[in-house]
Amino acid sequence: MNYPSKLIATAVAEFKKLPGIGEKTALRLILHLLKQDEDKVTNFSEAVRQMRSGIKTCVKCHNYSDDQTCELCANVNRDASVVCVVENIRDVIAIENTGTFRGLYHVLGGIISPVNGIGPDELNIQSLIERIPRDEVKEVIMAISPTMEGDTTIYYISKVLQEYEVKLTTIARGVSFG
């Protein structure tokens, strides 16, 4: 596509790098920003810059946070004896939006996938293991996708946690047949 400005072309190219944003959507967003007051666009870009430079990873669960410990782990009203293990932060957000889970989380940062070169050492599994005795965890709920890689991850974690007195459960999956 031909653009009237190199600056617009550069901005469109950068917006296209976002997931789900094609060239037409990127152009529409850029043209929208150009119609806004300069203060609004400055506030937008400053918010993105501050978010990127200010976000930390929770030292306990690996969720995103403004502080060293996320709001969920710092909340004394949560049940610290129950830990829900998830693949990524989007899963934490999805479960939290249900408003039903009152325990804590542990974000693995992915799942075991030998095809993609991701083994147990690339995930936050060791910190989960250390967390079990330290935080007196009684139950670990595996909320990981029902794929071959997800099942492999669940199997690996269940084998590693066998030596601990912890109840290991998984969330329900699909509809039973038969």
C-alpha positions in Angstrom: 0.0 0.0 0.0 1.2 3.5 -0.8 1.1 6.0 2.1 1.3 9.8 1.9 4.0 9.9 4.6 6.9 7.7 5.6 5.9 8.3 9.2 2.5 6.8 8.6 4.1 3.9 6.8 6.4 3.3 9.7 3.6 3.5 12.3 1.4 1.1 10.2 4.4 -1.3 10.0 4.8 -1.2 13.8 1.0 -1.7 14.5 0.9 -4.7 12.1 3.3 -6.4 14.5 0.5 -6.7 17.1 -1.4 -9.9 17.1 -4.6 -9.8 15.1 -3.8 -6.5 13.5 -3.5 -6.5 9.7 -2.5 -3.7 7.4 -6.0 -2.3 7.0 -6.7 -2.3 10.8 -3.3 -0.8 11.5 -4.0 2.0 9.0 -7.4 2.6 10.5 -5.9 2.9 14.0 -3.2 5.3 12.8 -5.7 7.5 11.0 -7.8 7.6 14.2 -4.8 8.6 16.3 -4.0 11.4 13.8 -7.5 12.8 14.2 -7.1 13.0 18.0 -5.7 15.9 20.0 -2.0 15.6 20.5 -2.4 15.4 24.2 -4.6 12.3 23.9 -2.1 10.6 21.7 0.8 11.6 24.0 -1.2 10.1 27.0 -1.8 6.9 25.0 1.9 6.5 24.1 3.0 7.4 27.6 0.7 4.8 29.1 2.1 2.1 26.8 5.7 3.2 27.6 5.1 3.2 31.4 3.3 -0.1 31.2 6.2 -1.7 29.3 8.9 -0.3 31.6 7.0 -0.6 34.9 5.5 -4.1 34.8 7.2 -6.6 37.0 6.7 -10.4 37.4 5.4 -11.5 40.8 8.1 -13.3 42.7 5.6 -15.9 44.0 3.3 -16.8 41.1 5.0 -15.2 38.0 1.8 -13.1 37.2 2.3 -9.5 36.0 2.3 -6.9 38.7 3.1 -3.3 39.5 5.0 -4.5 42.6 7.3 -7.4 43.5 4.2 -9.4 44.7 1.0 -9.3 42.7 -2.3 -8.2 44.2 -3.6 -11.8 44.2 -0.7 -13.2 46.2 -0.7 -10.2 48.6 -4.4 -10.7 49.3 -4.7 -12.3 52.8 -8.3 -13.3 52.0 -7.2 -15.8 49.3 -6.7 -19.4 50.2 -2.9 -19.9 50.0 -3.2 -23.7 50.5 -4.8 -24.1 47.0 -2.7 -23.2 43.9 -4.1 -23.2 40.4 -1.4 -23.9 37.8 -1.9 -22.2 34.4 0.1 -21.8 31.2 0.0 -18.1 30.9 -1.3 -14.8 32.4 -4.3 -14.8 30.1 -5.5 -17.9 31.9 -5.3 -16.1 35.2 -7.4 -13.3 33.9 -10.0 -15.7 32.4 -10.3 -17.6 35.7 -10.4 -14.4 37.8 -13.2 -13.1 35.6 -15.4 -16.0 36.6 -15.2 -14.8 40.2 -15.3 -18.3 41.6 -11.7 -19.3 42.4 -10.4 -18.0 45.8 -7.0 -19.7 45.8 -3.7 -18.5 44.4 -2.1 -19.1 41.0 1.2 -20.3 39.5 2.0 -19.2 35.9 4.2 -21.7 34.1 5.0 -19.5 31.2 4.0 -22.1 28.6 3.8 -25.9 28.4 6.3 -28.7 27.7 6.7 -28.9 23.9 9.8 -30.9 22.7 8.9 -30.0 19.1 9.3 -26.3 19.9 12.3 -26.9 22.1 10.5 -26.2 25.3 11.4 -28.5 28.2 10.7 -28.4 31.9 13.7 -26.2 32.5 12.3 -23.4 30.4 9.1 -23.3 32.5 8.4 -22.1 36.0 8.1 -25.6 37.4 11.0 -25.5 39.9 9.5 -22.5 41.7 6.2 -24.4 41.9 8.0 -27.3 43.5 9.7 -25.0 46.0 6.4 -23.3 46.8 4.6 -26.5 47.9 6.4 -27.0 51.3 7.2 -23.3 51.9 3.6 -22.1 51.5 2.1 -25.3 52.9 0.1 -26.0 49.7 -2.5 -28.7 50.2 -4.0 -28.8 46.7 -2.6 -28.1 43.2 -5.2 -27.6 40.5 -3.9 -28.1 36.9 -5.8 -25.7 34.6 -3.7 -26.5 31.5 -5.0 -26.9 27.9 -6.2 -30.4 27.0 -3.6 -31.0 24.3 -0.9 -33.6 24.0 1.7 -31.0 25.3 -0.7 -29.9 28.1 -1.2 -33.5 29.2 2.6 -34.1 29.0 3.1 -31.0 31.3 0.5 -32.3 33.7 2.0 -35.7 33.8 5.5 -34.3 34.4 4.4 -32.1 37.2 2.3 -34.9 38.8 5.4 -37.1 38.8 7.6 -34.4 40.3 5.0 -33.6 43.0 4.5 -37.3 44.1 6.9 -37.0 47.0 4.8 -34.2 48.5 1.6 -34.6 50.5 -0.4 -32.6 48.0 -3.8 -33.3 46.3 -3.4 -33.0 42.5 -6.6 -32.3 40.5 -7.4 -31.1 37.0 -10.2 -29.0 35.8 -13.1 -30.7 33.9 -12.7 -31.2 30.2 -15.3 -31.5 27.5 -18.3 -33.8 27.4 -18.0 -37.5 28.2 -19.0 -40.0 25.6 -20.5 -43.5 26.1 
